[in-house]
């Protein structure tokens, strides 16, 4: 029985470590969007999504307990997708206006 708990503990540590790395990767990707988000003409909802997703990850309030980073990953991924699509749409609209 002790071996089962040891195996479970190792698996749990590996899963948490992977989730932390994924959340860190997504946060870095979102931070790299900083210059693009703060250009003139970027819609306010895009800026809000950028800041809210980063704030949710940094601040200690969570929907799920802190060792479970799944909610942070979902918020970061959603923010990154929304910001990327919004910036792509803005660039396409700017090209068509030219």
Secondary structure as UniProt FT lines:
FT   HELIX           2..32
FT   HELIX           34..37
FT   TURN            40..41
FT   HELIX           44..58
FT   TURN            66..67
FT   HELIX           70..97
//
